[in-house]
């Protein structure tokens, strides 16, 4: 009996630690005014979270019009999150990518299509075997026009597929860049077992669905 109670306490403690944030904290985040970043030197920035950022970074970097993707953290209530702290589930942050793109070549709406089309849209609090609030799906908007694009697409997909879309919709506040060793991880570690077994298959599934918006080999170079 004591053993059973101990297990229940452990499970409850883990659940509390792995929750993204309290209802009060989440309400503060989701009702905040979005921060809109200016287009600089013809480049715009947008932010997505959908599981391990190693996978998501590689997906967006394969898209024509995307010039750079940076891995980091966003969506939480603490300052200066790290990989270690976000993995506790106590910061509220999710692994997020910053997508720097040329709006003359690709628009925000298409990037939202890439986002929804490159993940398990119904999985809550994770992607595949990567489970936890740090791996949950969040899509960030910077103005009302972006918010409406997201909500229309989310509603349309949910109705078409008759599923509940797990992605949360947050006003963008701040992006915290991840540690250097996370950047371009798939490109720099092609023989890593996780990359071989998870990231590359996910990337290849995306490429099969979106062949018309992929970079050519010359454009990748």
FENKA-V803432 format. One record per residue. N is the residue number from 1. RES is the residue in three letters. BURIAL is 1 if it has 16 or more other C-alpha atoms within 10 Angstrom, else 0. D_FIRST is the distance of its C-alpha to the first C-alpha in Angstrom with 1 decimal. Layout:
n=N res=RES burial=BURIAL d_first=D_FIRST
n=N res=RES burial=BURIAL d_first=D_FIRST
This chain:
n=1 res=UNK burial=0 d_first=0.0
n=2 res=UNK burial=0 d_first=3.8
n=3 res=UNK burial=0 d_first=5.3
n=4 res=UNK burial=0 d_first=5.1
n=5 res=UNK burial=0 d_first=6.3
n=6 res=UNK burial=0 d_first=8.6
n=7 res=UNK burial=0 d_first=9.9
n=8 res=UNK burial=0 d_first=10.7
n=9 res=UNK burial=0 d_first=12.4
n=10 res=UNK burial=0 d_first=14.3
n=11 res=UNK burial=0 d_first=15.4
n=12 res=UNK burial=0 d_first=16.6
n=13 res=UNK burial=0 d_first=18.4
n=14 res=UNK burial=0 d_first=20.1
n=15 res=UNK burial=0 d_first=21.1
n=16 res=UNK burial=0 d_first=22.7
n=17 res=UNK burial=1 d_first=24.4
n=18 res=UNK burial=1 d_first=25.8
n=19 res=UNK burial=1 d_first=27.3
n=20 res=UNK burial=1 d_first=31.0
n=21 res=UNK burial=1 d_first=31.8
n=22 res=UNK burial=0 d_first=31.3
n=23 res=UNK burial=0 d_first=33.2
n=24 res=UNK burial=0 d_first=35.7
n=25 res=UNK burial=0 d_first=36.3
n=26 res=UNK burial=1 d_first=36.6
n=27 res=UNK burial=0 d_first=39.0
n=28 res=UNK burial=0 d_first=41.1
n=29 res=UNK burial=1 d_first=41.4
n=30 res=UNK burial=1 d_first=42.2
n=31 res=UNK burial=0 d_first=44.8
n=32 res=UNK burial=0 d_first=46.6
n=33 res=UNK burial=0 d_first=50.1
n=34 res=UNK burial=1 d_first=50.3
n=35 res=UNK burial=0 d_first=52.1
n=36 res=UNK burial=0 d_first=55.0
n=37 res=UNK burial=0 d_first=56.2
n=38 res=UNK burial=0 d_first=59.9
n=39 res=UNK burial=0 d_first=61.4
n=40 res=UNK burial=0 d_first=62.7
n=41 res=UNK burial=0 d_first=65.4
n=42 res=UNK burial=0 d_first=64.8
n=43 res=UNK burial=1 d_first=61.0
n=44 res=UNK burial=1 d_first=58.2
n=45 res=UNK burial=1 d_first=54.5
n=46 res=UNK burial=1 d_first=51.5
n=47 res=UNK burial=1 d_first=47.7
n=48 res=UNK burial=1 d_first=45.0
n=49 res=UNK burial=1 d_first=41.3
n=50 res=UNK burial=1 d_first=39.8
n=51 res=UNK burial=1 d_first=37.4
n=52 res=UNK burial=1 d_first=38.3
n=53 res=UNK burial=1 d_first=41.6
n=54 res=UNK burial=1 d_first=42.9
n=55 res=UNK burial=1 d_first=43.0
n=56 res=UNK burial=1 d_first=44.4
n=57 res=UNK burial=1 d_first=47.0
n=58 res=UNK burial=1 d_first=48.5
n=59 res=UNK burial=1 d_first=48.7
n=60 res=UNK burial=1 d_first=50.6
n=61 res=UNK burial=1 d_first=52.8
n=62 res=UNK burial=1 d_first=54.0
n=63 res=UNK burial=1 d_first=55.5
n=64 res=UNK burial=1 d_first=59.2
n=65 res=UNK burial=1 d_first=59.9
n=66 res=UNK burial=1 d_first=56.9
n=67 res=UNK burial=1 d_first=58.1
n=68 res=UNK burial=1 d_first=55.0
n=69 res=UNK burial=1 d_first=51.3
n=70 res=UNK burial=1 d_first=49.2
n=71 res=UNK burial=1 d_first=45.4
n=72 res=UNK burial=1 d_first=43.6
n=73 res=UNK burial=1 d_first=41.2
n=74 res=UNK burial=1 d_first=41.6
n=75 res=UNK burial=1 d_first=40.0
n=76 res=UNK burial=1 d_first=37.9
n=77 res=UNK burial=1 d_first=38.2
n=78 res=UNK burial=0 d_first=38.5
n=79 res=UNK burial=0 d_first=41.7
n=80 res=UNK burial=0 d_first=42.3
n=81 res=UNK burial=1 d_first=39.2
n=82 res=UNK burial=1 d_first=38.7
n=83 res=UNK burial=1 d_first=37.0
n=84 res=UNK burial=0 d_first=34.3
n=85 res=UNK burial=0 d_first=33.8
n=86 res=UNK burial=1 d_first=34.0
n=87 res=UNK burial=1 d_first=31.3
n=88 res=UNK burial=1 d_first=28.7
n=89 res=UNK burial=1 d_first=29.2
n=90 res=UNK burial=1 d_first=30.1
n=91 res=UNK burial=1 d_first=33.8
n=92 res=UNK burial=1 d_first=34.1
n=93 res=UNK burial=1 d_first=36.7
n=94 res=UNK burial=1 d_first=37.0
n=95 res=UNK burial=1 d_first=38.9
n=96 res=UNK burial=1 d_first=42.3
n=97 res=UNK burial=1 d_first=45.8
n=98 res=UNK burial=1 d_first=49.1
n=99 res=UNK burial=1 d_first=51.7
n=100 res=UNK burial=1 d_first=55.3
n=101 res=UNK burial=1 d_first=57.7
n=102 res=UNK burial=1 d_first=61.3
n=103 res=UNK burial=0 d_first=61.5
n=104 res=UNK burial=0 d_first=64.9
n=105 res=UNK burial=0 d_first=63.2
n=106 res=UNK burial=0 d_first=59.9
n=107 res=UNK burial=0 d_first=58.7
n=108 res=UNK burial=1 d_first=55.4
n=109 res=UNK burial=0 d_first=55.0
n=110 res=UNK burial=0 d_first=55.1
n=111 res=UNK burial=1 d_first=52.6
n=112 res=UNK burial=1 d_first=50.2
n=113 res=UNK burial=0 d_first=50.9
n=114 res=UNK burial=1 d_first=50.0
n=115 res=UNK burial=1 d_first=46.8
n=116 res=UNK burial=1 d_first=45.6
n=117 res=UNK burial=0 d_first=47.0
n=118 res=UNK burial=1 d_first=45.3
n=119 res=UNK burial=1 d_first=41.6
n=120 res=UNK burial=1 d_first=39.0
n=121 res=UNK burial=1 d_first=39.8
n=122 res=UNK burial=0 d_first=36.8
n=123 res=UNK burial=1 d_first=34.0
n=124 res=UNK burial=1 d_first=32.2
n=125 res=UNK burial=1 d_first=31.0
n=126 res=UNK burial=1 d_first=32.5
n=127 res=UNK burial=1 d_first=34.9
n=128 res=UNK burial=0 d_first=33.9
n=129 res=UNK burial=0 d_first=31.2
n=130 res=UNK burial=0 d_first=31.8
n=131 res=UNK burial=1 d_first=29.1
n=132 res=UNK burial=1 d_first=28.8
n=133 res=UNK burial=1 d_first=30.8
n=134 res=UNK burial=1 d_first=33.3
n=135 res=UNK burial=1 d_first=34.2
n=136 res=UNK burial=1 d_first=34.7
n=137 res=UNK burial=1 d_first=38.1
n=138 res=UNK burial=1 d_first=40.4
n=139 res=UNK burial=1 d_first=44.1
n=140 res=UNK burial=1 d_first=46.2
n=141 res=UNK burial=1 d_first=49.4
n=142 res=UNK burial=1 d_first=52.1
n=143 res=UNK burial=0 d_first=54.2
n=144 res=UNK burial=0 d_first=54.3
n=145 res=UNK burial=0 d_first=56.1
n=146 res=UNK burial=0 d_first=53.4
n=147 res=UNK burial=1 d_first=50.7
n=148 res=UNK burial=0 d_first=52.5
n=149 res=UNK burial=0 d_first=52.9
n=150 res=UNK burial=1 d_first=49.2
n=151 res=UNK burial=0 d_first=48.3
n=152 res=UNK burial=0 d_first=50.9
n=153 res=UNK burial=0 d_first=49.8
n=154 res=UNK burial=1 d_first=46.1
n=155 res=UNK burial=0 d_first=47.0
n=156 res=UNK burial=0 d_first=49.4
n=157 res=UNK burial=1 d_first=47.0
n=158 res=UNK burial=1 d_first=44.2
n=159 res=UNK burial=0 d_first=46.6
n=160 res=UNK burial=0 d_first=48.2
n=161 res=UNK burial=0 d_first=45.0
n=162 res=UNK burial=0 d_first=43.0
n=163 res=UNK burial=0 d_first=40.1
n=164 res=UNK burial=0 d_first=38.4
n=165 res=UNK burial=1 d_first=39.6
n=166 res=UNK burial=1 d_first=36.8
n=167 res=UNK burial=1 d_first=39.3
n=168 res=UNK burial=0 d_first=39.4
n=169 res=UNK burial=1 d_first=42.9
n=170 res=UNK burial=1 d_first=43.4
n=171 res=UNK burial=1 d_first=46.6
n=172 res=UNK burial=1 d_first=47.4
n=173 res=UNK burial=1 d_first=47.1
n=174 res=UNK burial=0 d_first=47.0
n=175 res=UNK burial=1 d_first=46.4
n=176 res=UNK burial=1 d_first=45.2
n=177 res=UNK burial=1 d_first=46.4
n=178 res=UNK burial=1 d_first=43.8
n=179 res=UNK burial=0 d_first=44.3
n=180 res=UNK burial=0 d_first=47.4
n=181 res=UNK burial=0 d_first=45.6
n=182 res=UNK burial=1 d_first=44.2
n=183 res=UNK burial=1 d_first=47.7
n=184 res=UNK burial=1 d_first=49.2
n=185 res=UNK burial=1 d_first=46.2
n=186 res=UNK burial=1 d_first=46.8
n=187 res=UNK burial=0 d_first=50.5
n=188 res=UNK burial=0 d_first=50.1
n=189 res=UNK burial=0 d_first=47.3
n=190 res=UNK burial=0 d_first=48.2
n=191 res=UNK burial=0 d_first=46.6
n=192 res=UNK burial=0 d_first=43.2
n=193 res=UNK burial=0 d_first=40.6
n=194 res=UNK burial=0 d_first=39.1
n=195 res=UNK burial=1 d_first=42.7
n=196 res=UNK burial=0 d_first=43.6
n=197 res=UNK burial=0 d_first=40.6
n=198 res=UNK burial=0 d_first=39.9
n=199 res=UNK burial=1 d_first=42.6
n=200 res=UNK burial=1 d_first=45.7
n=201 res=UNK burial=0 d_first=44.5
n=202 res=UNK burial=1 d_first=43.7
n=203 res=UNK burial=1 d_first=47.2
n=204 res=UNK burial=0 d_first=48.9
n=205 res=UNK burial=0 d_first=47.4
n=206 res=UNK burial=1 d_first=48.7
n=207 res=UNK burial=1 d_first=52.1
n=208 res=UNK burial=0 d_first=52.4
n=209 res=UNK burial=0 d_first=51.9
n=210 res=UNK burial=0 d_first=54.2
n=211 res=UNK burial=0 d_first=57.1
n=212 res=UNK burial=0 d_first=59.7
n=213 res=UNK burial=1 d_first=58.3
n=214 res=UNK burial=1 d_first=57.6
n=215 res=UNK burial=1 d_first=59.6
n=216 res=UNK burial=0 d_first=62.0
n=217 res=UNK burial=0 d_first=61.8
n=218 res=UNK burial=0 d_first=64.8
n=219 res=UNK burial=0 d_first=63.2
n=220 res=UNK burial=0 d_first=60.0
n=221 res=UNK burial=0 d_first=62.3
